[in-house]
Amino acid sequence: MRSALSALELSRPRRLDEALELMAMRDRPTPLAGGTDLYVYLNAGTLSATRFMDVTRVAELKRLRVAREAVTIGGGVTFRELREHAAIRRRFPSLAAAAAEVGAWQIQNRATLAGNVANASPAGDSLPVLLAHDAVVQVRSLRGGRDIPFAELYRGYRDLALEPDELITAITLPEPPRGARAFFRKVGTRRAQSISKVVFAGVIALERGRVTHARLAYGSMAPVPARARHAEAALLGRALTTAAAAEARESLARDLVPIDDIRSDREYRMNVAGNLLERFLHPLLKPA
Ligand SMILES: Cc1cc2nc3c(=O)[nH]c(=O)nc-3n(C[C@H](O)[C@H](O)[C@H](O)COP(=O)(O)OP(=O)(O)OC[C@H]3O[C@@H](n4cnc5c(N)ncnc54)[C@H](O)[C@@H]3O)c2cc1C
């Protein structure tokens, strides 16, 4: 059943410690950032919560810190800020590219990185990028803070390894190995405003022609974003030849068991996953 807006309670903390105090209460509010997912659920009547905490005024969540070894993005940073940020565009172009594909401008102006992560949709566009970049999620509660490797964040479909009183404060992306190439591609029904059928992010580094680092991450293929570890293993330590790329593509069958849903069937998704991997690797191939 839809909730009348007048029946909703909203708190608006300005500091992180105030927000954490509210989260520590027994009848804690639901964090509300851009609201681009939450309003949809409220409108559809699939969300029964009536107490909310608007976190958009909490300055700590809006920080974006750029250091040589890592970039730390406050949970409340929006996709518009990410797509326009010079250091993100230069050092993490696949994150800037994903940010530019989240909905349209209206959504990007409000939607936050932490909201995308906490919403935990298998089709969330930023998630494979964070996985491919070995991101670390920083969470805080009144009890203290901890870091969760992004690869360990999702325990199952929309099931996060977060305690109920914890807020996502920031997400850190370590600097990729020197010379690494990154790739992002979202495949949906339309060019704009579509939910992905397959979303892929890759990071690869080569030293003297051999692959020294490979991360291949897919979204919309399983209940949670998934690394293609067999395909990565098929590349690691080898020269990046047509044969190695073909072997990696074949290995995807061991990594991915795509979902069948209203947006697409399994076979199509598998085919697209392979094509995206080829698109990524092809410009980097050296003759066998
Ligand atoms: C028209 C439309 C198009 C869209 N297109 C896309 C798309 O192309 N790609 C895509 O990935 N998504 C898309 N979305 C979904 C949505 O915009 C994103 O998931 C967005 O990143 C959610 O962020 P938000 O700040 O609006 O989150 P909110 O709606 O405010 O919250 C989402 C969830 O995150 C929790 N949360 C928020 N902040 C925190 C925090 N700091 N710590 C802990 N939990 C927190 C909330 O409690 C809630 O459970 C679309 C939505 C709409 C309405």
The ligand as a Gaussian input file, in Angstrom:
#p B3LYP/6-31G(d) Opt

LIG

0 1
 C       14.165000       6.812000     -13.691000
 C       15.259000       6.059000     -12.984000
 C       16.338000       5.605000     -13.724000
 C       17.371000       4.909000     -13.093000
 N       18.411000       4.463000     -13.872000
 C       19.422000       3.778000     -13.278000
 C       20.503000       3.305000     -14.071000
 O       20.581000       3.517000     -15.283000
 N       21.492000       2.613000     -13.438000
 C       21.470000       2.354000     -12.085000
 O       22.404000       1.741000     -11.562000
 N       20.436000       2.790000     -11.318000
 C       19.421000       3.487000     -11.881000
 N       18.363000       3.922000     -11.115000
 C       18.333000       3.579000      -9.686000
 C       18.876000       4.675000      -8.751000
 O       18.911000       5.931000      -9.357000
 C       20.299000       4.336000      -8.240000
 O       20.318000       3.067000      -7.619000
 C       20.848000       5.392000      -7.275000
 O       22.259000       5.287000      -7.214000
 C       20.285000       5.326000      -5.871000
 O       20.893000       6.365000      -5.117000
 P       20.032000       7.341000      -4.203000
 O       21.011000       8.269000      -3.572000
 O       18.915000       7.951000      -4.951000
 O       19.489000       6.272000      -3.147000
 P       18.169000       6.296000      -2.231000
 O       16.966000       6.024000      -3.061000
 O       18.132000       7.480000      -1.349000
 O       18.502000       5.007000      -1.331000
 C       18.703000       3.721000      -1.917000
 C       19.082000       2.727000      -0.807000
 O       20.334000       3.083000      -0.259000
 C       20.254000       3.265000       1.159000
 N       21.263000       4.279000       1.467000
 C       21.421000       5.498000       0.900000
 N       22.526000       6.109000       1.388000
 C       23.076000       5.242000       2.281000
 C       24.251000       5.272000       3.106000
 N       25.093000       6.328000       3.120000
 N       24.524000       4.198000       3.871000
 C       23.698000       3.123000       3.884000
 N       22.591000       3.026000       3.125000
 C       22.286000       4.069000       2.328000
 C       18.812000       3.682000       1.386000
 O       18.385000       3.451000       2.714000
 C       18.119000       2.769000       0.378000
 O       18.008000       1.471000       0.889000
 C       17.319000       4.641000     -11.696000
 C       16.227000       5.114000     -10.946000
 C       15.210000       5.820000     -11.577000
 C       14.058000       6.307000     -10.760000

